[in-house]
Structures are given as structure tokens and as C-alpha cells.
Amino acid sequence: MQSKKHDIPQPLRNYNKSITVALRAVLFINFAENQWVMDIKNVLIIEDDNPITELLTLHLADLGCKVVSEKNGLTGLSRTMESAFDLVILDVMLPGLNGMEVCRKIRQNDRQTPILMLTARSEEIDKVMGLETGADDYLTKPFSVREFIARVRVIFRRSEEKARYSTPLAPQISIAGLEIDVDKRKVLLNGERIELSPREFDLIVLLASNPGRSYSRKQLLSLVWGYDFEGYEHTVNTHINRLRGKIEADAANPSFVLTTWGIGYRFNEDL
């Protein structure tokens, strides 16, 4: 004789129902936490430590990422030129070419791809150097998996927000003898080529594209560096000073990049 629903004791039916509800809740929470990374993200890891690479690959896969890896700085750099990535995870100490140089060379042609730098060096100057060469974030070994995942999520979220809200830049900007070719990343002043670092170039493009608009140091860090910790705001001052030294006739009395006292910097709107 087949069992009927009413043959199952009421306490057992209630228990089964509770388990089902709990499982559904867990599945919903997991989906809600990870739905923003459902689109496949392509990630390149340039790291010569196999256990670290394997660990990061495992957890990135849980976020819906497709991961490739290289152990050498030179081969890693070549891979960035062959394929597009949503994130590059870059160790500092690498054979072939160190991570700082790899980062610098990537930024000569690509200012969009986020770079997360890994290093065993914890001194502030090392972090500043990494950020100034073009890294978007910096993680010191040893680090927890939870912190790594949190930083990766922030980088992906920031990239998606920039893509959603950014406006296309004019391919060329010409103001008072200053000519900027955005696509070729070239700057001329009165017809002469001016050599700018990747960050200096990104700064002048942002400011010159929005003359008269004042940006705080924190805003510049977020928009140009993709890094928003207040402790590194002084790096903006350093880059502005270097930029002025290259494009201003008198860096002490600038005509292009002006200081907005109490706020930050702006491009002269009266030129």
C-alpha cells in the first residue's frame, strides 16, 4: 500500500519544509553576492610562485573568472599585448623583467586594464612606487584570501562603474599651443614633443577635457589611479608638480594647470 501525505508525521513534514526553505535562502544569498560577476572576467596572473598562482586561480574561478598565468615578466608582458584582460595580477619580484617594469610598459599602451600588484615588500615607499608606475591597487604578502577577494571585487565594480558612466574623450585636444592626441598618447607644446609618464598623461587628459572643473586630490586618485586611500593623496601633488615642470613656461606661476585653493586642481578655462 502506497504511503499518503497524511501518513508522514506532522513534525517530520515541518522539518523537511524548514530544510527546504533554509537551502533556498542559502542559494539566494550566494547568488545575490556573486551575480555582479556572472559575466566571465578574463584575468592574467603573472606570478612565479606556483602555490600562490594555484590558490588565486581557484578563488578567481569561484568568482566566474577565466584565468591564465605566466611565470616570467617578459612572457607576461607579451601576453598583455596579445589579449585583452579585465584584470592583471602582477608580482613585483619576477624573472625576466620585474613587476615594476612590466607595469610601466603595460601603461605605455594601455591605461584601462586594472593592475593589482603583489609584493613581499611592505614599506610605504614600495607601495607608492607601485602606484606611481600605474598599478590600481597593491597587496602585501602574506595576505588573506578574504582580503584578496574583496579587493578584486572592488576593482571589478569600479571598472564596471567607469564603463557605465564615463563619457568618450575627444580624440584630440588643442588649447593655447598645447596639443594632446589621446589615441596616440602624444603631447606637443608649440609643436615640440613633450614626454610624459602614463599618469602625467592621464592627468592632463582628464583636466584638459574638463577646463574650469576643479578636482580634489581624492577624486584624481579615484579617476586616474583608481585608488582612493587618503594616505596616498600626496602622490597627486608630486605628479602635478612634475607635469607643470614639463608643460609650463614657469612652473611657479602656471598657466595651464591651476590650483583651486582648498579643493585641488583644475585646467585653466580662460585660455
N, C-alpha and C positions, 0 to 999 in steps of 0.2 A: 504493500500500500504506500502510495507516494505521500511524502510529508507536505502538509499545508502550512501556509504562512503563520496561521494561528497556533500551529504546533510548536513554533520556536518560542522559547520563554521570552517574556517581555524584557527582562534585564539584558539578555543577550542581544536582542534586536536593538535596544538603545545603545549598547556598547558598540555594535557594528556601525551604527549610524554616526556615533561620535568619532570613530576612527576615520570614516569616510570624509567627514567634514574637516577633520584635522589635516588629512592628507591633501585635500583640495586647497586648504588655506596655505600650506607649505608650498605647494606648486605655484599658487598665485603670487606669493611673496617672492619666490625665486624668479618668476617671470618678470614681475614688476621691477626688481632690482637690476635685471640684465637686459630688458627689452631695448634700451638705447644702444646696445652694442650687437643687436641681432644682425645688422649688416656686417658682412665679413670685412675685417680690417687686415690689411697686409702689413706685417711687421718684420723688420730686419734686425736681428741681433748680431752685433759684431763683438764677440767675446771669445777669448782663448781658454777660458775655464769651462770644461765640459759639464761638470755638475751644475754650475750656475746656469749655463745655457739650457740644460735639460729641465731644470726647475722652472725657469721663466717660461719656457715653451709650454710646459704642462699647464701652468696657470693662465697664460695668454689664450691657450686653446679653450679653456673654460669660459673665457670672455667672448668667444666667437672669432678669434683671430687665426689667420693663416700665417705661420711663422717660417721664415728661412733664416739660416745663420751662416756666419763666416768667422774664421778664427784669426784672420790676418787683416791688418788695417788696409793694405793695398787692395786685396780682393774684396774687402767690404766696401771700399770706396768705388771700385769698379761696378759692384752690384747696384749701388745707388744710381749710377749713371745709366744702367741698363733697364731698370724697372722703377715704377712709382710705388712708394710706400706711404702708409698712413702714420707710421712711427718708426724711427730708428733708435734702437737701444745700443749705446756705444760705450765700451770700456775705454778707460784712459790708457792703461798700460797694455799695448798690443805689439806683436811682432810685425815687421814690415814697415808700418807707419803708425805713430802713436795717435791716440784718440783725439787729442787737441788739433793735430794737423788734419786728420780726417774730417773733423767738424768744420774746420776753417775752409777746407777745399769744397765740402758739400755746399757751404753757404755762399761760395763764389758764384754758383749757378742756380741754387735752389734756396729760397728764403722761406718757403712754405712748410716743408716737411718737418714735423716736430722731432726734436732730438732729445732723448733722455740719456744723460751721461752717468756712467757708473765709475766709481773710483774708490780705492782704499785710502786715499788721502782726505783727511778731514779738516785741514787748515782752511780758514776763510779765504785766503788768497787763491788757493786752488779752485774753490768754488767760483770766485769772481772771474778767474781766468777762463774757466769752462763756460760761464755765461757770456763773457765778452767775446769768445770765439764763435758764439752762435747757438749754444745749447739752450733749450727751453726749460729744462729742469735738471737737477743734479741730485744723485742719490749716493750716499756714502756706504761702503761695505764695512761690516756686515749690516744688512738691512732685513726687516721682517717682510714676509710675503704680503701681509696685510697692507703695509705702507706702500710697497711696490704697486699693488693692485689699485690702491687709492690714487696714486699719482698718475698711473696710466689712464684711469677713468677720467680724471680731471683734464688730462691732455686731450683725450678724445672729445670730451664735452666741449672744451674750449675751441677745438678745431671746427666742430660742427656749428657752434655759435658764430664763429667768424665767417664761415661759408654762408650761413643763413643771412647775416646782417651786413656783411661787407659790401661796399659799392665798388664797381670796377674802376681802376685807376686809369687816368688818361695815359696813353702810350708815350706821350712826350709832354714835357713841361718847360716853358721858356719864360723867364722873368728876369728883366734887367741884366741881361748878359749871362745869366745862369741857365744852362740848358741841361735837362735831365731826360735821358732815354730810359724809360722804365724797363722795357723788354730786354734791351741790351745791357742794362745796369751800367750805364756810362754817363759821366757828368763832365760837361765842358763849362769853363768860365772864360768869357770873352774869347772863345774859340780854342782855348787850351785845355787839354785833358787833365782832370783832377782825379787822383787816385784816392778812393775812399774804401774803408773797410766795409764788410757786409752790413754791420749795424749802423755805421755812419750813413751809408746809402739809404737804408730803410728809414732812418730818422728824417733825412732831408726830403725823401719822397712823401712821407706822411705829412710833414709840416708844410711843404710847398704845395701839396694838394689841397690844403685847407688853410689858406692865408687868413690871418686875423683870429683864428681859433686858438685859444690857449689850452695847453695840455699840462696836467700835473705830472710830476715825475712818476707817480704810481700809475697813471694812465699810460704813459710812454712805456713803462716796463711791461705792462699788460699787452699793449698793442704791438710793440716792436720786439720785445724779448719773449713775450708770453709768460712772464714770470712776475708774480705780484707780491713778493715778500718785501715789506718796507725796509728791512735791513740792508737791501742792496740798491736803494734809491740813489746812492752816491755814484753808482756806475753811470747813471744818466748824465750827471754833471760832467764826468770825465769825457764821455763821448761827445757831448755838446761842445766842450772846450776844444777837443781835437777837430771837430767838424768846423768850428769857427776859424781855427788856425789854418784851415785849408781853403775855405771859400771867402773869407772876409778880408778886405784890404787892411782893416785894423780890427783885430780880434777883441781889443778892449772896448771898441766902440762899433759893435756890429751893425750892419745894415740889413742883413737877410734874416738871421735867427735872433730874435729879441727875447729878453727876459720879461716875463709878466710877474712883477713882484708879488710875493705871497701865494702864487699859483704854480708857475713853471715856465714854459717856453711857448713861443708862437712864431710863425713866419710873418714877416712884415707885410701887411696888407696894403701899404701905400706905395709900393714900388710899381 
